[in-house]
Amino acid sequence: MTKLKRMDKYSWLKEVNSQMLQQSLKDLERAFKNFFKKQAGYPRFKKKKFSRQTFRVPQHIQLYIKEDNPKYGLIFVPKFKEGIKFRLHRKITKDGKIKQATFIKTATNKYYVAIVFEVKDVKVQNTSTNILGIDLGIKDTITLSDGRKYSMPDLFEYEKRLKRLHKRLSRKQKGSKNRDKARLRLAKLYEKIANIKSDWIHKITHSLTSKNQVGKIVVEALNIKGMVQNHKLAKHIHMQSWGKFKELLEYKAKRCGIEIIKADRYYPSSQMCSECGYINKEVKNLSIREWTCLECGAHHDRDVNAAKNLAKYGLILSVGREPSEFTPVDRALAAEPKWGLRVITG
């Protein structure tokens, strides 16, 4: 880094706080380590123009909130002569200690700052004994064991607009201002789609984890990377953002004292009758949305039945049984309100 600063081409590095540069080098080192461990792809070079850019400040950060309008404030960081104005997205705890700040410039030329605070670990007392099963799907993004279904907002119109904007961009001459304008319009639409999905996921995960409703949540341990290899389903799976949903659900559940249980990937939640435990292998066919149990005659909605079985999976684990020991009797009895636990079903 010292040698680079001496070169005329990179003399601008002298204007940057040394700790920010060190953080960027650490990020680069981590990216290559993950690549060599086969945990990530080869690090991609990011262009100065038209890309998401970030830098991290590890210390010497000062924050001031306006007393007359607490939604706004100033942040001071090294090498910046003046404070940077910002609008608060959420309340800041007074007891927290600032650990670092990450400044972000999006591809649409918007600026954000993410500030990390160190606070005392407050253990949340969750007294609920309810167990909720969640089935992830394509037709309905999530289905709960109580019968409720939630679907990602319809983004079909945005998909059509994306295609049109991609075509317009491809017709523009490289290096022209019109191409830059077309690229910005496309980036704004991508950002809007991402914001719609993110907002929906945040609201759903909050509603599932708040108000002490459940003590345990059971989700499938899906092999999403393997599933997107199916080109017929890949686009639909990406649009549902299962990975993002599970990530936020785990984070918010931990904060609310809720245990997340991941059901075994090969647990036949869709094929198993939630009433008697009979396994119908024909239900492997994804086109079968409803079916009737040949053993007990119970009629099932595919996704609701799967969610109920996931909730029962959590109940059986709670009494010390392993999935390999599950019997049809276990599966049938799991619906009974015993052991002080209750499966949430419709």
N, C-alpha and C positions, 0 to 999 in steps of 0.2 A: 504494500500500500504506500509506503514511503517513497519508493522509486516511481510509482505512478504519479504521485503528487508533483514530482520534479519535472515531469514531461509536460510540454506546452499543451498537448492535446487534452490532458486530464488535470490541468491546473485548477479547474473549478472545484476539485475535491478538497482544496485547502479551505474553502468557505464552509465546508460541512463539518459538523461536530464529529470528532474522532470516534466517539462511542457509537454513533449511528452507523458509521462505516464498519466498525467491528461487528455490530449486530448483523449487518448484511453478509459479511464474510462467514459468520457462524451459520446463517441460513443456508449459504452455498455449501458449506462443509456438511451440514445435516442432510441436504438434498442428495449429495454424492454418496454419503454413507447409506442412506435409504436405498439408493440405486444399486450399490454393490451388495447390499443385503437382500436384494430382489423384493423390496417392500414398495418400490415405486419405480416409475419410468425414468429415463435419462432426463436430467434437468434441462428445461427449455430456456433458451435465451429470450428475454423480454425486451421488446423494442421500446425506445424512448417514447414513441408516439403511438397512440391508439391501444394502450394496454393498461391493465390494472397495475398501479404502482403503489408501493408501500415503503415506509421506513419506520424503524422502531427506536424510541428513546428510552433507555433503561433507567435513568435517574436524573436528578436535578430538575424535576417537573414541579411547577407551581400552578395552582388552580384557584381562580377567584370567581365566585358566583355573585351576581347582582342581587342586592338585598331587596330592591324595589320590584325586581322581576326575576325570580329564581330560575326561570327557563333559559336564561342567557348568562354567559360568563366569558372569562378570558383564561387562556392557558399560555404559560410562559415556558419555553424550552431553550436549551443552550443554542447559541449562534443566531437566535432570532432577537432582533433589537426591540421589537414591540410584541405585545401580547396578541395572540390570535383569537379572534372572536368566534364563539360557537353557540349553537343552540342545543340545549340538553334534551336527550331522548328519554331519560328516566331519572328518578331522584338519586342523588348521590348521598351515601351514608357519611355522617360526620365522623364516625369512629374509624373509618377505613384509612389505610396508609397507601399512598400511591406507589405502585411498584414499577409500572412502565406505561408508555403510551405509544400506540401505533397509528400513524397517519396514513390514510388511504385516499388515493385518487382513482376514481373509477374510469372505465373506458368512455363514459359519457361526460367526463370532466366535472364530476361532483367530488367534493372533499368531505371526508369523515375522519373522526379520531376515536379510537377505541382505547379506553383507559382501564387498566387492571388495578384493582384495589385488594389489599390484604386485610381481611376482617376476621374477627374471632369466629371460630367454628361453633355455630349454634345448632344443637341437635333438635330436630323437629320431632315432636311426639305424635306419631300416627297411631290412633287407637282402633282404626277400622280393621275388621276381620274379613272383609269382602274380597273376593278374588275375581278379577275381570280378565276375560280372554279377548284377544284382538286378532282378527284374521285380516291379512292384507290381500287386496285383490286389484284387478284391473277395471272391472265393471263398476264396483264400489271400492274406493280406495281403502277404507277401513270398515270392518263389520264387527260389532261388539257382541259379546255373549248374551246381552239382554235384548238383542234384536235390532238395536239402533244401527243405522248405516250412514256413512258420510262419504261424499264424493268430492274429489278435487274440482274446483270451478272449471267450467267448460272453456278450454283454450283453443277450440277449433278455429274460430275467426282469426285469432292471433297467428295460428299456424299458416293460414292462407296469406296473411299480410307478410309474414316472414319470407315466404316463397317469392312474393312479388318484389320485396325489397332486395332479396338476394339477386334476382334477375336484373334489377335496375343497377345494382352495384357492379355486376359483371360487365355491363355495357359501358361503364364510365372509363375514361382514359386514366391509366395509372399516373399518379403524381399531380393530377388536376384537383382544383378546389371543389369541383362538382363531385368527384369521387370521395373526397373527405366528408362532404355534406351527406352523401348517400351512406357512407360508413357510419356516421354519427346517428342517422335516423335508424339504421339497423341495430346499432348498439343500444339505443334507447328502448327499442321494442323488446330486445332480449332482456334488458334490465326490468322492464315492466312485467314481463312474464315471470321472471325470477321473484320479483316482489310480491306478485299475486300468490304464487305458490308458497313463499315463505310466510306471508301473513296468514294464510289459511292453516298451515301446519302449526304455527305458533298458537293460534286461537284454539285449535282442536286439542293439542297436547296440554295446554293450560286447563281446558275444561275437564280433561280426563284425570289430571293430577291434583286439582285444587279441591278445597272444601272437605278434606278428610273422607272422601267417598270410598276409596279402596285401600287395602293394605298390600295387595300383590297384583301385579299385572303380568299376564303371560302372553308372549309374542313368539312367532315362529323364527327360528334361526335360518332364514332364507339364504341360499347361495345366489345372491343377486348377480354377481359377475358371471356365474355359469348360466343363469337364466337369460341374460341379454345376448347370449350366443345364438339364441333362437331369433332369427331376423324378423319373424312375423310378430313377435311379442316385444322386441327390444325397444322400439319407439314408445309403445304404451307403458312399459315399465319405467322408462326414463321420465315420462310425463307425470307419473304418480309420485315420484320422489320418495320411495320407501326408505332409502338409506337416510335421508335427511329427517324423515319422520321418526325413525327409530333412534337416531342420534339425539334429537331434541327431547323425545319421550324419556330416554334414559337419564338425561341431564336434569330434567324437571322432576322426575320421579325421585331421584336421589335427594334433591333439595327438599322434597316434601315427605321424606321418610318412607317412600313406597319401594318395595322390593320388585325388581324386574326379573322375571324367570324366562329364559329362552328355551322353548321346547325343542327337542331333538329334531334335526332336519328330516329324519325319516319317520317321525311320528305320524301315523295316518289320520290326521285330524279331519280331513274332508271325507275319507272313505268310511269312517267309523260312525255307527249310529250312536247319537248322544244319549239315547234312552236305554238301550240294552247292551251296547258294546259290539254288536255284529259288524263285521267288516265287509263292505261291498266294493270289490276291486274294480267294478265297472265304472265307478265314479272317478277313476283316474282321468277319464275323458273330460277335458275342461268344458266341453259344450253342454254337459249335463248340469243344469242349474238347480233342478229340483229332483228329488228321488224319494221313493218309499222303501222303508226297511222290509226285507223279505222275512225277517225273524219276528218282529213285533208289530209291524204294520204302521209304524210312526212315519209321518210325511215330513220331509226336511227341505228347507232352503239350504243349498250347498254351503254358502258362506256363514250363515247363522249357526248351522250345525258344527262347522269347523271351529268357530269361535267358542261355542259351548264346550267342545272337547278340549280346547286349549285351556279353558278355565279349570276343567276337571283335572287336567294334567298337573296344574299348579296345586290343586287340592291334594292329590295323591302324593306328590312330592313333599307336601307340608307335613304328612304323617309318617315320613321316613321311608317310603317305598321308592325304589329306583325304576326308571322307565322299562328296563329289561325284565322287571318282575311284574309288570302290569298284566292283569288278567281281565277277561270280559266282565267278571264279577266286580273287580275294582272299578272298571269304567262305569258300570251301571250304578253301583253304590255311591259313586262320587257325587251324584246329584242330591243325595240325602244331606240334610243340615246337621251333620254330626261333627265331632271333634272341635266344636266351637268355631268352625269356619263355615263360610257360606259362599257358594258360587253364584255370581250375578247372572241370572238368566231371565228371559222374558216371560 
